[in-house]
Amino acid sequence: MNKKLLPLTLGGLSIGITEFVMMGLLPDIAKDLKVTIPQAGHLISAYALGVVIGAPLLIMIAGKYPPKKILLALMVMFTVFNAFSAFAPTFNTLFIARLLSGLPHGAFFGVGSVVASRIAEKGKSAQAVSLMFAGLTIANILGVPLGTYIGHNFSWRISFAVVVLVGLVTLLSLRLWLPALAATKNRDLKSELNFFKKRDAWIIVFMISIGTGGLFTWYSYISPLMTDVAGFSAENVTYILMLAGLGMMAGNFVGGILADRFSPAKASAFLLIAMVVTLVIVHFVSFNQTLALVMTFVTGAIAFSLAAPIQMLMIQSAKGSEMLAASASQASFNIGNALGAFFGGLPLVYGFDYTSPAYVGAAMALIGAFFAFWLIKNNSAKAAAEETVIKEECIALH
């Protein structure tokens, strides 16, 4: 692994732990702070809201500085706010701490994606970005189960202390190993914001916000799916989540290869269609334990293989405003998180079983694929128009 990319992977690891460990700590936090588990679930929403607010806002504020300084500042914020979470005395203060902890999330991945693509070997930009997102997959395999175990057996506050420790290690690695790339010269925030006046920008935002929601209709309800439908014991859920994390790790690298070999738009369209098929299969086979485990790995792989392609799609579509656009894709991903959990839960409210969210996820992934194909069609039309203009200019010169 390129040592220059290791700080970004560590950043992904620390962010991944704090984002996903909350799902496993809800009962412990609810008991300690004397709230219900549904009330404790608002802490997940608080973090996601922080991501959506902080991703574009912090980039607009800090985008004129060199990327290394921005990443160091963001990781300082992340570490301090997670320390606040560890010592929060009440539910309300923890809610605020979680909101603040989410602020640097999207901006870190936005800036980190641009840095990774710049220091990558030629033709391997998406694979370099996938190495940063590998930190999220490692968090799901090791960090989240460890944090959940510590929270159950000792204290959920120690779990956040572990996040702080990883944040400090990330800060040190950023300081020592990340190259000092130059800041964007003559940065014009107004012209950067013009990216969001383009139709393609909103096509990508809708593709991510709706399409990746398919992942979260499945992942949000994977625990009851495995216990109530597949028949596993509650003690096995941690290992099942680790299996999903292994799938995410494998898919993350495959997605980077696909985006480099073909194009981010085509890779995104193909993988969203694959997600549709995968989620439909999940609906039909989850009653069988062996097939349920196989599809847990496969679904994790397919879903997370989208990470690098959609990030590169934003970067390549936003010349001159790459960091802002890349951070916006992370905000869109967290909107997908919220939409997937909400829409995936609707059939459960009406009495359907825990396989029904997979159908909702398939529908959301299909809508995301529609936007991906629309983008491909637009790009093809633009390329054809540009080719026509070039031909006309050549004819005029002769």
N, C-alpha and C positions, 0 to 999 in steps of 0.2 A: 504493500500500500504506500502511496505517495505521502511522505511525512507532512507535506504542506497541507494536505487535506484532513489530516487527523484531528486538528482542532475543531473543524466543522462537524466531523463525526461525533466528537465528544459533546459538542453543543447540542446536536440532535439527540444524543443519549439523555442528557440532563433534561431537556425539554420534554422528551418522550416519557420519562419517568413521572414528572410532575403532572403531565396532562392525563395519563392513563391510570396512574396508581389510585387516583381518587375513586374510580369505580369500585375497587376492592376495599377501600377504607371507609366507605359510607356508613356501614353499621357501627364501626368503632367510633367514628366522629359523632354520629347521631347519639350514641349512648353517652359519650363523654360530655358533650355540650348540651345534652337534654333536649334534643329536637327529634322529629320523626325522620325516617329514612327519606321519604319524598322531599322533606324540607332540606335535608343534607344534599339531596340531588341538585339543588339550586347552585351549589358550589361548582358543579360541572358547567352549568350554564354561565356562571360568572366568569369562569376562565375563558370560555368560548367568546363571550362578549368582549372581554379584554383583548383577545386576538383580533377580532373584527375592528375594534376601535384603534388599537395600537399599530396594526400593520401599515396602513397608509399614512397615519398621522406622524409617527416617528420618522418614517422615511422622508416625508415632506420637510420635517424640522431638521434632520441630520444629514440629508443626502449630499450636502455640499462638502462634507468632510471625507477624508480618506477611508476606504472600507474597513481597514484594520481598526481604526479608532472607533468607528461606528459599532463594530462587532464587540469590541472590548466594553464600550459603554452599555450596550444592550445586555451583555452577560453580567455586568455589575448590577444593573437593575434587576435582572432575573434572580440573581443570587440573594440580593438584599430582600426582595419581596417574598421569596420563599422562606427566608429566615423569619420574616414577620409571620408567615403562615405557621411556622413551627411553634411560635410563642403566643399566637393569638389567644386571648383569654376568653372570648365569647364568640358565638356564631356570627354575629354581625361584623366583628373585626376580621374574622377568618374570611367571610364573604368578600370584604374589601381587599384583603390581602390576595385572594385568589384572582379577583378582577385585575389588580395591579400586576400580578405574576404573569397574566396572559398578554399584557401590553407588548413586551419585547419579542414574543414568540414569532409572529408573522414577519416582523421586520428582520429578525435574525436569519430566518430561512430565505427571505427575499434578498438581502445583501449577500448571504452565504452562497446562494445559487449563482449570483453574478460572479462572485470571486472564484468559485469552483470552475465555472465555465471559462474564465480568463486564464487560469493557471493549468487547465487541462491540456493533455496532449492533443495535437491536431486530430479532429474527427472523433474525439471521445469526450465531448463536452457533457452530454447527457449522462454518460457513465460516471463522470466526476461528480455531477450533481447527485447521482444515486448513492455515491459513497457518503455524502452528507446525510441523506435520508436513511442510510443504513443504521445511523444512531437511533432512530425511532424504532426500527425493527429489533435491534439489540435490547432496547428498553422493554419491549413487549416479551422478549424471550427470557431475559434475566432480571432487569431492573424492577419491573412491575411485580412479578412474583415475589422477589426479595422484599420489596417495600411493603407488599401486602402481608407477608409473613411477619415482618417486624411489627407492623401495625396491629395485627391480631394478637401476637404473643407478648409484646412489650408496650409500645405506645405509637400511635399514629404520628405524634410529634417527632419521634426519632426517624420516621420515614422521610419527613420533610428535611430533617437534618442531613440525611444521606443525599438528598437532592442538592442541598447547599454545598456539601463536600464535592460532589461531581461538578457543580458550578465553579468552585474554586480551582479544581484541576483544569477545567476548560479555560478559565482565565489565564492560567499559567501557560498552557499550551498555545493559546492565541498569541500571547506575548512573545513566546520563544520561536514558534515555528511558522506562523502565518506570514506570508510575504507582505511587505508594505507597498501595496499598489497605490497608484496616484489617484487623487480625487478627480471627479468629473470637472473638467475645466469649463468656465463660463456657463455654469448651470443656470437654467431658466426654468423655475418651477411652473410658471404659467404654460410654457410650451410642453413640459412633461405631462401636465394635466390634460393637455389636448389629446393625449392617447385615448382618454375615456370618452372623447367625442366620436371616436371611430366605431363603426358597427362591429368590426371584428373583435374589439375589446369586450363588448358586451356579449357577443356570441360565446367567447371563451369563458367569461364569468358565469353565464348561465349553464354552460356545459359542465363546469366544475361544480357549481353549487347544487345542481340537480343530479348530474350523473354520479358524482362521488357519494351522494346521499344513499345510493344503492348499497354501498359498503356498510353504512351505519345502520340501515334497517336490519341488516344481518348481525353486525357486531354488537349493537346495543342490547340485543335479546339472545345472544349466544348462550348465556348461562341457563336460562329456563328452557331453551331449545334442546340443550344437551341433557338436562335432568328430567324434564317433563315429557319430552318426546322420545329422545334416544334412550333414556333410561339409565344414564350414568348417575353415580352418586355425587353429592355436592363436593366431596373431597377430591373428585377427579377433575373439577372444572379448572383448577389452576394449571394442571398439566395439559388440558385441552387448549387453554389460552396460549400456553407455550408452543403448542403445535401450530396454532394459528400464526404466532409470531415467527416461527421457522418458515412458514409459507410466505409471510410478508417479506422476510429477508431474501428468499430466493426470487420472488416476484420483483422486488425492487431492482435487483441487478439485471434481470431479464428485460424489464421496462427500459432501463438505460441503454442496453444494447439495441433494442428495437428502435428507439428514438434516434440513435446515431446511424443505424443501418438504413432506415427508411426515412421517415420524417416524423416530428412530434405529433402533427395533426393526424397522419395516417395511423401511427401507433396508438394514439388515443382512441380513434374510431374503432379500430380492431379490438382493443382491450375492453372498451365499453360493451361491444357486442358479445365478447367472451363473458363479461360479467352477467349479462342478461341470461345467457345459456346456463352459466354456473348456478345462478340463484334459482332458476327454475328447477334444476336438478336437485338442489338442496331441499326444495319444497317436497319433492317426491321420495327422497331416499333417507331422510333424517330419522325415520323409524327404525332403520337398521344401524346398529352401533358401528360396525366396520365401515360401511359406506359413509356414515356421518363423520367419522374421523378423517377419511380420505378427502371428503368435500370440505372439511374444516381447513386442511392444508391448502387445497386447490383454491378455495375461495379467498383465503388470505393472500395467496400468491397473485391471483388475477387482480384483486382489488388494489393491492399496493404497488403493482407494476405500473399503475397510472402516475405515481408520484413524480418521477423524473420527466416523462413526456409532457405532462401538463405544465410543469414548471418551465421547461425549455420552450414550450409553445408560447407562453407569456413573454419570455425573454426575447425570443426571435421576432415576436410581433410588435415589440415596443422599442424600436431603435431610438436611443437617446433618453429613454425613461425606463430602462431595464429594471432597476432596483424597485421603483415604485410599482411597476406592473407585477414583478415577482412577488412582492409582499401582498399585493391585492389577490393573487392566486391563493395565498395561504388564508387570507380572510374568507375567500370564497369556499375553500375546503372546510373551514369551520362552520360556515353557513350550511354546507352539506351535512355536517355532523348534526347540527340542530334539526334540520329538515328531515333527515333520515330517521332520527330517533322519534320525532313527532309523528310523521306519517306512518312509520313502521308500527307504532303503537296503536293507531286508530282501529285496525281490525281486531286487536285484542280487546279493546273497549267494547266492541260489539259481539264478543263471545267466540271469535274464531280462535283456532289453536296457534301455537308458537311457530308453526311453519308458514303462517300467512304473511308475516313481514317480508319473507323472501320474495313473494309475488309483488309486493309494493316496491321492493328494491329493484326487481327486474324491470318494472315499469319506469322507475326513475333513471336507471342506467340506459334504457332504450331512448328516453327523451334526451339524455346527455349525448348519446350516439347520433341522434338527429342533428344536434347542434354541431357536432364534430364533422359530419358529412357536409353540412351547410358551409362550414368554414373551408373545407377542402374545395368545394365548388367555387367559393369566392376567390380562393387563391389561384385556382386554375384559370378562372376568368381574367384575373389581373395579369397572370403570366402571359396569357394569350394576347391581351390588349397591349402589353409591353412589347411582345414579339412583333406585333403588327406595326407599332410605332417605329421600332428599330428598322424593320424592312422598308417602311416608307421613307425613312431618313436615308437609308442606303441607296434607294432608287433615286431620290432627289439629288444626292451627291454625284451620282453617275450620269 
